[in-house]
Amino acid sequence: MKCLMKTALGIGSAVILMASAGHASQTSDPRIQQREQNQQQRIDQGVTSGQITPREAGKLERQQTKIQQNETRMKSDGKLTKQERRKLAREQDRASRNIYRKKHNNKKANVSGNQHS
């Protein structure tokens, strides 16, 4: 009986996850999602290499969070309009420039692999 309950719960969970994934794909723009992932990778790479300090990373992360919150709010009616997509693209352009500037300024973080003895 326990095995049957676990199987039923597993199937139920899978159905809910697939339904929510299907809904998310209808309201998401793959270009927006890919760009968010790319920018997150750029931030992570900058932190790892020491090009971005922890303080700078915090600012960039907050900017990314704000963009994601704006996207969620815009999608609350079930779709993104062309105007909303353009606004998100502008926000992502601004964030991309900020990532570039932070990676190429003179501030460097101490990274254990980059220290000279």
N, C-alpha and C positions, 0 to 999 in steps of 0.2 A: 504494500500500500504506500509506504514512504517513497519507494522508487517511482511509483506512478505519479505521486504528487510532485516530486522533483522534476520529472519529465514534463509534466503539464506546466509547471512554473517556468521551466526553461523555454518551452515552446511559446508560452505567452509573452515572456520577455523578448524573445527573438522577433515575434510579430510586432510588438510595440516599437522596438528599435528600428525595424525595417519601415514601419509606417512613418515614424518621425524622420528617418533619413530621407524617405521619399518626399515628405513635406519640405524638408530643408533644401533638397535639390531643386524644388520648384521655385523657391523664393530666393535662392542664392545665385549669385553670378560667379561662375568658375574663375573668371579673370580676377575678380575682387579677392576671392579666396586664395588663389595662387600668389597674387601680389602680397597679401598679408603674410603668407608663409615665407616668401622670398625676403621680405623686409625683416621678419623675425630671424631668419638665418643670417642676414647681414649683421644684425645687432649681436647675435650670439658669436659670430666669427670675430667681430671687433672686440668683444669682451675677452674672448679666448686669446687673441693675439696681443692684447694690451693696448690696442688703438683707441678703445673706448673705456673710459674710467667707470667705476661703479656708479658714481653720481650721474654721469652722462647717460649711462644705460637706464637708470631709473627714469630719467626724463623721457627718453625715447620709448620706454615701455609704457609709460603713462599716456603718451601720445597715441600709441598703438591701441591701447585699451579704449581711449576716447573714440577712435575711429570705429572700433568694433561695436561700441555702445551705440554710436550714431547709426551704424548699419542695422543693428537689431531694432532700433526705434523706427527706422525707415521701412523695415520689412514687416512691421507689426500689422499692417493691413493686408499682408499676404503677397505683396509684390514690390519690386523696385521700379520706379518710373525712370525714364531717360534722364530727367532732371536730377533725381536722387543719385543715379549712377555717376553722373558728371560731378556732382558735389563730392561723392566718395572718392572719385578719381583725383580731384583737386586736393583733397585732404591727404591722400596717399602720395601725391606728387610732393607736397610740402614735407611730409614725413621722410620721404626718400632723400630729399635735399638735406634735411637735418641729420640723417644717418651719415650721409657723405661728409658733411661738415665736421661732425664729431669724430669720424674716423681719420680725417685729414688735418685736424688741428694739431697744435704742439703738445697737447696734454697726453701723457702716456700713463698707463696703469702698470704697477709692478706685477709681472707675471713670473711665476717661479722658473719657467723655462727660459725667460729672457734676461735673467740677472747674470751679470758678469762678476766673476770672483777675482 
